[in-house]
Amino acid sequence: MLLKIKVRELFLTQNVLDLDQEVGMMKEQKKVYTHVRMLIREIRKSLDKLTILYTTLVELSKTLNLQNCAVWMPNEDRSLMNLTHGLSHGSAVEYHRSLPIDDLDVLEITKNEGVRI
């Protein structure tokens, strides 16, 4: 009987040590996670919005194999769509900088919830 108790005690002691080790690893992972989150926040604060937008346009173009990628935004009274950002340098020259909101292409794009390529 005493032998069974000693074996059980050794087993429980080993379990406690294993759990302590797992808790230590979890605390370390949480500390690393917190530092990574702080680093990400700082990186995001240091990047200006135009750099983020340009990077997004470049990556979208690569992913979708596009020659150009552009951002069109409505003006304040929503009567025109203005070309605000384009990937190719001549995009503002190649295309009109503004299109009427009732232009057929604009209507076709805005009526869909999906993406048009």
C-alpha positions in Angstrom: 0.0 0.0 0.0 2.8 2.4 0.9 4.5 1.6 -2.4 1.3 2.6 -4.3 1.1 5.9 -2.4 4.8 6.7 -3.1 4.3 5.8 -6.9 1.2 8.0 -7.0 3.1 10.8 -5.2 5.9 10.6 -7.7 3.5 10.7 -10.5 1.7 13.7 -9.1 5.0 15.5 -8.5 6.0 14.9 -12.1 2.6 16.2 -13.3 3.1 19.4 -11.2 6.5 19.9 -12.7 5.2 19.4 -16.2 2.3 21.8 -15.6 4.7 24.4 -14.1 6.8 24.1 -17.3 3.7 24.5 -19.5 2.5 27.6 -17.5 6.0 29.1 -17.9 6.0 28.5 -21.6 2.5 30.0 -21.9 3.6 33.1 -19.9 6.6 33.5 -22.2 4.4 33.1 -25.3 2.0 35.8 -23.9 5.0 38.1 -23.3 6.3 37.6 -26.9 2.7 38.1 -28.2 2.4 41.4 -26.3 5.8 42.6 -27.6 4.9 41.6 -31.2 1.5 43.5 -30.9 3.4 46.6 -29.6 5.8 46.4 -32.5 3.0 46.1 -35.0 1.3 49.1 -33.5 4.5 51.1 -33.7 5.1 50.1 -37.3 1.6 51.0 -38.3 2.0 54.4 -36.6 5.3 55.0 -38.4 3.9 54.3 -41.9 2.1 57.0 -43.7 -1.2 56.2 -45.4 0.1 56.8 -48.9 2.8 54.2 -48.4 0.3 51.7 -47.2 -2.0 52.5 -50.1 0.8 52.3 -52.7 1.9 48.9 -51.2 -1.6 47.7 -51.4 -1.9 48.7 -55.0 1.4 47.0 -55.9 0.5 43.8 -54.2 -3.0 43.7 -55.7 -1.5 44.2 -59.1 0.9 41.4 -58.6 -1.7 39.0 -57.1 -4.3 39.7 -59.8 -1.7 40.1 -62.6 -2.9 43.6 -63.5 -1.1 46.2 -65.6 -2.5 49.0 -63.4 -4.5 49.4 -60.3 -6.4 52.5 -59.4 -8.5 54.0 -56.6 -11.6 56.1 -57.6 -13.4 58.1 -55.0 -16.7 60.1 -55.3 -16.5 63.8 -54.8 -18.3 65.5 -51.9 -21.7 65.9 -53.7 -21.3 62.4 -55.3 -21.7 63.8 -58.8 -18.2 62.7 -60.0 -15.8 59.8 -59.5 -12.3 61.1 -59.1 -9.1 59.1 -59.8 -7.2 59.6 -56.6 -4.4 57.1 -56.8 -3.1 54.9 -59.6 -0.2 52.5 -59.8 1.1 53.5 -63.3 2.7 56.9 -63.4 0.7 58.0 -66.4 -2.7 56.7 -65.1 -4.0 60.2 -64.5 -2.9 61.3 -68.0 -4.0 58.1 -69.8 -7.5 58.3 -68.4 -9.9 61.1 -67.4 -9.2 62.3 -63.9 -13.0 62.4 -63.2 -16.0 60.6 -64.5 -19.7 61.5 -64.1 -21.3 59.3 -61.5 -23.9 58.2 -64.1 -21.3 57.0 -66.5 -22.1 53.5 -67.8 -18.8 52.0 -66.5 -19.3 53.6 -63.1 -22.9 52.4 -62.8 -21.8 48.9 -63.8 -19.1 48.8 -61.2 -21.1 50.4 -58.3 -24.2 48.2 -58.8 -22.1 45.0 -58.1 -20.9 44.1 -54.7 -18.0 42.1 -56.1 -14.8 43.0 -57.8 -14.6 43.9 -61.5 -11.3 43.1 -63.3 
